[in-house]
Amino acid sequence: MNDEYQVAINALRKKDYKEAEEIFSRIIEQKPENAESHLGISFALIELNNANDAEKHLEASTGLFEAQNKSVEMYISAKKLQMLKPEFVKYTFTLLRAYLKIEFMRSFTKLLIETMKKTEISEDMLRENISSIIPLIKDENIKPLLSFGKERKLKEEEKLNPFENYELANLLFEIGSTDEAKAEYYKTAQAFLKKDLTEKAQELYAKIKEFYPDDSGLSSLKNDIDNYGIGKEEMSIENRKTMLEDLLPTFEDKNEVRVRYSSAVVLKEYFRFKEAEEEIEKICNLPKSPEKIKSYILLSQIYIDSKKNEKAIEVLNNVIESNEFTPEELVPLNYKLGTLFERIGKLSEALLVYENAMESNPDYLNLIEKVRGVKERIEKKSMEETKEVTEEEVLAMETSTSEGFLEKEEVEEKKITPEVEKEIEVRERILYI
């Protein structure tokens, strides 16, 4: 199965989306719970302009990733699903669920506010969908704003029946247990209020006042009855939205660099370079971290895979020259830049970069071997060029002797094919994984 999955991934790399679809389909037929294959086939189907089938597989991958507690992959699937059909409220709330899973509270609140502003979404639909995500909300500032009265009311209905309790209180009073009766009368009056039966509560207050005219609890009960309903009306959707907008600046996307970096790695593995770049671009504006350094290396690898070596070099050089990172922190970037220079045959540049990295951390990966190897290649190339020039001089002298004069001419430099060094995949990926 793993071998077949890798063949499907390679088909995505070659942009042979039909082959990728066929292979992923076989995998899913044998193993329907393979979330990665559902995601892979959705990418192939999108490129084949088959949005309907892509949608079905994105739904499947999102649900499977959530069940498997793969929050980053769930986020990627849910985001793609919502982008495919942004008008579908269900998919918007699927993405909101994903944001809660990865603790992106700023992104969650921002998207929720945007959704609440859409006039085409009914209030009942908003209430229903918001209620479905309440159990996932941990933030105590947001949870009350998104809780509706329906659930609380159901819980209150499970409490005592005021009519039955009223009969119990009357019975206690009749048999002479006046203190117990008084306690039950007060309890019944509050139960009437909770059932919105204010008139019944008022009638019972009058009865309690008749039976216990000097009781200290009368004034408190009267106050509860008179003020019942004040401030009890449920907050409107518009007011909830306004309060969320006020709170939005206080929220953050927790572990944003780590989550976006992990997302970029996954997207890159599916050869979704544009989406991976979008995640990395957001990382560039965040504070420095180990994941941020790896993100630049990952971005350079994306350009290499896209056959844009010069762009990869530009990215790495810009970061190295930015003074954002210390020399020691830059070692992985210098190492990557050195391997890139080696790839394109710029050995002198590779040697310089490797030596700079060695000054800060000579024990990093196989730097010492890299430096020695590049020096040997430079020396070998120099010897071959010297030998080539000598042969040309001998040929020129023979020509001059036979013709009686030496004609000066420009000789095109013979291009020497650089030594082919295929980097092991693990060596490439270890720099950014």
C-alpha positions in Angstrom: 0.0 0.0 0.0 2.8 2.4 0.9 4.5 1.8 -2.4 1.3 2.3 -4.4 0.7 5.5 -2.4 4.1 6.8 -3.3 3.5 6.1 -7.0 0.3 8.2 -6.7 2.3 11.0 -5.1 4.8 10.8 -7.9 2.0 11.1 -10.4 1.0 14.3 -8.7 4.6 15.5 -9.0 4.5 14.8 -12.7 1.1 16.5 -13.0 -0.3 13.3 -14.3 -3.5 13.8 -12.4 -5.5 11.1 -14.2 -3.0 8.5 -13.1 -3.0 9.9 -9.6 -6.7 9.7 -9.5 -6.7 6.0 -10.6 -4.1 4.9 -8.1 -5.6 6.8 -5.1 -9.0 5.3 -6.1 -7.6 1.8 -5.8 -6.0 2.6 -2.5 -9.3 4.0 -1.1 -11.3 1.0 -2.4 -9.0 -1.3 -0.4 -8.7 1.0 2.6 -11.5 3.6 2.8 -10.2 5.0 6.1 -7.0 6.2 4.4 -7.4 9.9 4.9 -4.2 10.9 3.1 -5.4 9.2 -0.1 -8.8 11.0 0.1 -6.9 14.3 0.3 -4.5 13.3 -2.5 -7.3 12.3 -4.8 -9.2 15.5 -4.1 -6.2 17.5 -5.3 -6.0 15.4 -8.5 -9.8 15.8 -9.1 -9.6 19.6 -8.6 -6.9 19.8 -11.3 -9.2 17.6 -13.5 -12.0 20.1 -13.0 -14.1 17.5 -11.1 -15.2 19.7 -8.2 -18.1 17.5 -7.2 -16.1 14.4 -6.6 -13.3 16.4 -5.0 -15.8 17.8 -2.6 -16.8 14.3 -1.5 -13.3 13.2 -0.8 -12.4 16.5 1.0 -15.4 15.9 3.3 -14.1 12.3 3.9 -10.5 13.4 4.5 -11.6 16.2 6.9 -13.8 13.8 9.0 -11.1 11.1 9.0 -8.3 13.4 10.0 -10.4 14.8 12.8 -11.2 11.3 14.0 -7.5 10.5 13.9 -6.6 13.6 15.8 -4.5 15.0 12.9 -5.4 18.6 13.5 -3.1 20.1 10.9 -4.2 17.8 8.1 -7.8 18.5 9.2 -7.2 22.2 8.9 -5.7 21.8 5.4 -8.7 19.6 4.2 -11.3 21.9 5.8 -9.7 25.0 4.4 -9.7 23.5 0.9 -13.3 22.4 1.3 -14.5 25.8 2.4 -12.6 27.4 -0.5 -14.3 25.0 -2.9 -17.7 26.1 -1.7 -17.5 29.2 0.4 -21.3 29.7 0.2 -22.0 26.4 2.0 -22.5 27.3 5.6 -21.7 23.7 6.7 -18.2 23.9 5.3 -17.6 27.2 6.9 -18.4 25.7 10.3 -16.2 22.7 9.5 -13.3 25.1 9.0 -14.3 26.9 12.3 -14.1 23.5 14.0 -10.6 23.0 12.5 -9.6 26.4 13.8 -10.7 25.4 17.3 -8.8 22.1 17.0 -5.5 23.9 16.2 -6.3 26.8 18.7 -6.4 29.5 16.1 -8.8 31.7 18.1 -8.0 34.9 16.1 -8.8 33.2 12.8 -11.8 31.5 14.4 -13.3 34.7 15.7 -12.6 36.6 12.5 -14.2 34.0 10.3 -17.2 33.7 12.6 -17.8 37.5 12.6 -17.6 37.4 8.7 -20.2 34.6 8.7 -22.5 36.4 11.2 -22.5 39.4 8.8 -23.9 37.4 5.9 -27.5 38.4 5.5 -28.3 35.4 3.4 -27.7 33.1 6.4 -30.8 32.9 8.6 -30.6 33.4 12.4 -31.9 29.9 13.0 -29.2 28.4 10.8 -26.5 30.5 12.7 -27.9 29.3 16.1 -27.9 25.7 15.0 -24.4 25.7 13.6 -22.9 27.8 16.4 -24.5 25.5 19.0 -22.8 22.5 17.3 -19.3 23.9 17.9 -19.9 25.1 21.5 -18.4 22.0 23.1 -15.1 22.7 21.4 -14.8 26.2 22.7 -12.5 26.6 25.7 -12.1 30.3 25.9 -14.3 31.6 28.7 -14.6 35.0 27.0 -16.2 33.7 23.8 -18.2 30.8 25.2 -20.9 32.9 26.9 -21.3 35.0 23.8 -22.1 31.9 21.7 -24.3 30.1 24.2 -28.0 30.2 23.5 -30.9 29.8 26.1 -32.3 26.7 24.6 -29.9 24.3 26.4 -30.3 26.1 29.7 -34.0 26.0 29.5 -34.0 22.3 28.9 -32.0 21.8 32.1 -34.4 24.0 34.1 -37.3 21.9 32.9 -35.7 18.9 34.4 -36.0 20.5 37.9 -39.0 20.3 40.2 -42.5 20.6 39.0 -43.9 23.8 40.7 -47.5 22.6 40.7 -46.6 19.3 42.4 -44.4 21.1 44.8 -47.2 23.6 45.6 -49.4 20.7 46.6 -46.6 19.4 48.8 -46.2 22.7 50.5 -50.0 23.0 51.2 -49.9 19.4 52.7 -47.1 20.3 55.0 -48.9 23.5 56.1 -52.1 21.5 56.8 -50.3 18.9 59.0 -48.6 21.7 61.0 -45.1 21.6 59.5 -45.2 25.3 58.9 -41.5 25.9 58.6 -41.1 23.1 56.1 -44.1 24.4 54.3 -42.6 27.9 54.1 -39.4 26.6 52.6 -41.4 24.7 49.9 -43.6 27.7 49.2 -40.5 29.9 48.5 -39.0 27.1 46.4 -42.2 26.8 44.4 -42.4 30.5 43.8 -38.9 30.5 42.3 -39.8 27.5 40.2 -42.8 29.4 38.8 -40.5 32.3 37.9 -38.1 29.9 36.1 -41.1 28.6 34.1 -42.0 32.2 33.2 -45.2 31.8 35.2 -44.9 35.2 36.9 -48.7 35.5 37.7 -48.5 32.2 39.6 -45.4 33.4 41.5 -47.3 36.6 42.3 -50.3 34.7 43.7 -48.0 32.5 45.8 -46.2 35.6 47.1 -49.6 36.9 48.3 -50.3 33.6 50.0 -46.9 33.5 51.7 -47.4 37.0 53.0 -50.8 36.0 54.4 -49.4 33.0 56.2 -46.0 34.6 57.2 -46.6 38.4 57.2 -43.4 39.2 59.1 -41.0 36.8 57.3 -37.7 38.3 56.2 -37.7 36.5 52.9 -40.8 38.3 51.6 -39.0 41.4 50.4 -36.4 39.3 48.5 -39.1 37.3 46.7 -41.1 40.4 45.9 -37.9 41.9 44.4 -37.3 38.8 42.3 -40.9 38.9 41.0 -40.9 42.7 40.2 -37.5 42.5 38.4 -38.1 39.2 36.6 -37.4 39.6 32.9 -35.2 42.7 33.3 -31.9 41.8 31.6 -33.1 38.3 31.0 -33.8 38.7 27.3 -31.5 36.7 25.1 -28.7 38.7 23.4 -29.3 39.3 19.7 -27.0 37.9 17.0 -26.0 41.5 16.1 -25.0 42.3 19.7 -23.0 39.1 19.9 -21.2 40.0 16.7 -20.4 43.5 18.0 -19.0 42.0 21.3 -16.9 39.5 19.3 -15.5 42.4 17.2 -14.5 44.2 20.4 -12.7 41.0 21.7 -11.0 40.2 18.4 -7.8 42.2 19.0 -7.2 40.3 22.3 -7.1 36.8 20.6 -4.2 35.1 19.0 -3.5 32.0 16.9 -1.6 29.8 19.3 1.6 28.2 18.0 1.0 29.9 14.6 4.5 29.4 13.3 4.5 25.7 14.1 1.1 25.0 12.7 1.6 27.0 9.5 5.0 25.4 9.0 3.6 21.9 9.5 0.8 22.8 7.0 3.4 24.0 4.4 5.3 20.7 4.8 2.2 18.6 4.2 1.2 20.8 1.2 4.6 20.6 -0.3 4.5 16.8 0.0 1.4 16.8 -2.2 3.1 19.3 -4.5 0.7 22.0 -3.7 3.4 24.6 -3.9 1.3 27.7 -4.2 -0.7 26.9 -1.0 2.5 26.0 0.8 4.0 29.3 -0.2 0.9 31.1 1.2 1.4 29.5 4.6 5.2 30.4 4.6 4.5 34.0 3.6 2.4 34.4 6.7 5.2 33.0 8.8 7.6 35.6 7.4 5.8 38.3 9.3 6.0 36.4 12.6 8.8 36.5 15.3 11.8 34.4 14.6 11.8 30.8 15.7 13.4 27.5 14.6 10.3 26.7 12.5 10.7 30.1 10.8 14.3 29.2 9.7 13.1 25.8 8.5 10.3 27.6 6.6 12.8 29.5 4.5 14.7 26.3 3.8 11.4 24.7 2.8 10.6 27.6 0.5 13.9 27.3 -1.2 13.3 23.6 -1.7 9.9 24.4 -3.3 11.6 26.7 -5.8 14.2 24.0 -6.5 11.5 21.5 -7.1 9.8 24.1 -9.4 13.1 24.3 -11.3 13.6 27.9 -10.1 17.2 27.6 -8.7 17.9 31.4 -9.0 14.8 32.2 -7.0 15.8 29.7 -4.3 19.3 31.3 -4.1 17.6 34.7 -3.8 15.4 33.6 -0.9 18.3 32.1 1.0 20.6 35.1 0.4 18.0 37.6 1.4 17.4 35.8 4.7 21.2 35.4 5.4 21.8 39.1 4.7 18.7 40.3 6.7 20.5 40.2 10.1 17.4 38.7 11.6 19.2 35.6 12.7 22.5 34.9 14.5 25.4 33.3 12.6 24.8 30.0 14.4 21.1 30.1 13.6 22.0 30.7 9.9 24.0 27.5 9.7 21.1 25.4 8.2 20.4 28.1 5.7 24.1 28.3 4.6 24.2 24.5 4.4 21.2 24.5 2.1 22.6 27.4 0.0 25.9 25.4 -0.3 24.1 22.3 -1.5 22.2 24.4 -4.1 25.4 26.0 -5.4 26.8 22.5 -5.7 23.8 21.4 -7.7 24.3 24.1 -10.3 28.1 23.7 -10.5 29.1 26.9 -8.7 31.7 25.2 -6.6 33.6 28.3 -5.4 30.4 29.8 -4.1 29.5 26.5 -2.4 32.9 26.3 -0.7 32.6 29.9 0.6 29.2 29.3 2.1 30.2 26.0 3.6 33.2 27.6 5.2 31.1 30.4 6.7 28.8 27.8 8.2 31.8 25.8 9.6 33.0 28.9 11.5 29.8 28.8 13.6 29.1 25.1 13.8 31.7 22.7 12.3 29.8 19.7 13.6 26.6 20.5 11.7 25.5 17.4 9.6 28.4 16.5 7.2 29.9 20.0 6.8 33.5 18.8 7.0 32.8 16.2 4.3 31.1 18.8 2.2 34.1 21.2 2.4 36.6 18.4 1.6 34.4 17.1 -1.3 34.0 20.6 -2.9 37.7 21.3 -2.6 38.5 18.0 -4.4 36.1 18.8 -7.2 37.5 22.3 -7.6 41.0 20.9 -7.8 40.0 18.2 -10.3 38.3 20.8 -12.4 41.3 23.0 -12.4 43.6 20.2 -13.4 41.2 19.3 -16.3 41.1 22.9 -17.5 44.9 23.1 -17.4 45.3 19.9 -19.4 42.8 21.2 -21.9 44.7 24.5 -22.4 48.0 22.6 -22.9 46.5 20.4 -25.6 45.2 23.5 -27.4 48.6 25.2 -27.3 50.3 22.1 -28.8 47.7 22.0 -31.6 48.2 25.7 -32.2 52.0 25.3 -32.5 51.6 22.4 -35.0 49.2 24.5 -37.1 51.6 27.5 -37.0 54.6 25.3 -38.2 52.7 23.7 -41.1 51.2 27.0 -42.4 54.1 29.2 -41.6 52.3 31.6 -39.3 50.3 31.5 -36.1 46.7 32.7 -36.5 45.2 34.0 -33.3 41.7 32.8 -32.8 39.1 32.5 -30.0 38.6 29.0 -28.9 35.2 28.2 -27.2 35.7 27.0 -23.7 34.9 23.4 -23.4 32.1 22.9 -20.9 32.9 20.3 -18.3 29.8 18.5 -17.1 29.7 18.8 -13.2 29.9 15.6 -11.3 26.4 14.3 -10.8 25.5 14.1 -7.2 22.0 13.0 -6.5 21.1 14.0 -3.0 19.3 11.3 -1.0 15.8 12.4 -0.2 16.3 12.0 3.5 19.3 14.5 3.2 17.1 17.0 1.5 14.1 16.7 3.8 16.2 16.6 7.1 16.9 20.3 6.6 13.3 21.3 7.0 11.4 18.5 8.7 
